[in-house]
Amino acid sequence: MTQIIAGLVGSRTTRIYCAPDCSAARRIAIQNRVAFRDAGEALAEGYRVCKLCLRGGRLVDEGSRTVAPA
């Protein structure tokens, strides 16, 4: 798998962006991945937030399900 070196990763097919270590982001096909520096850039390109790892600009720790500022 290609390593994503960016703040966020999005899917060209679903138009959803995630944290790079999100389980949903890891399933994005390489040819459909797009990198973003931040949420503002992703939103400006018409992408929406991932409901698994990011909620309201906050990163959700999938292991413990705790929420920490992104």
N, C-alpha and C positions, 0 to 999 in steps of 0.2 A: 504494500500500500504506500502511496505517495504521502510524505509528511506535509502537512499544511502548516506553513509558517505565516500566521496572520492572527488578527484578533478574533475573527469569526469566519465561518465557512458557510457557503450557501449552495443550494441545489438549483441549477438552471431549469430543471423540469418542474419542481414543486414551488419554486420561488419562496422557499423558507430558508432562514439562516439560523445557525446553531453555534454553540461553543465548539471548538475543534475536537474536544474529547467526548462530546455527546455521542451516545450510541446511535442516534439517527444520523449524525454527521459521518460516522464511520461507514455507514451503509451507502453513502452517495457514490455513484459510479465516478471514476476518475474524470471521464470526459464531461461530466455534468457539474464538477466542482468549480466554485468561484470563491475567491478570498476577498474579505473586507477588512479594513483597518478598524472599523467600529460600527455600532448599530446605526448611527446617522447615515453612513455611506450605504449600508444595506437597505435602509428604509428609502433613501433617495432613489435607489435603483428599482424600487417596487417590491422588495422582499418583505415577508412578514416574519415575526419572531417564532422560534420553535417552542412548542408548548411542553416539551419534555425537559429541556435544560435551561431555558430562559423565560422568565415571566416578569413582565413589567420592568424590564431593564435589570433584573436581578438573576444571578446565576444560581441554579439549584444543584446542590451536590447530590448526584444520583445515588451514591453509596449510603448516605445517612438521611437523605431527603431534607436536609437543612438548607436554609436560604442564606446566601451571603451576598453583599453588594458586588456587582459585576465591575 
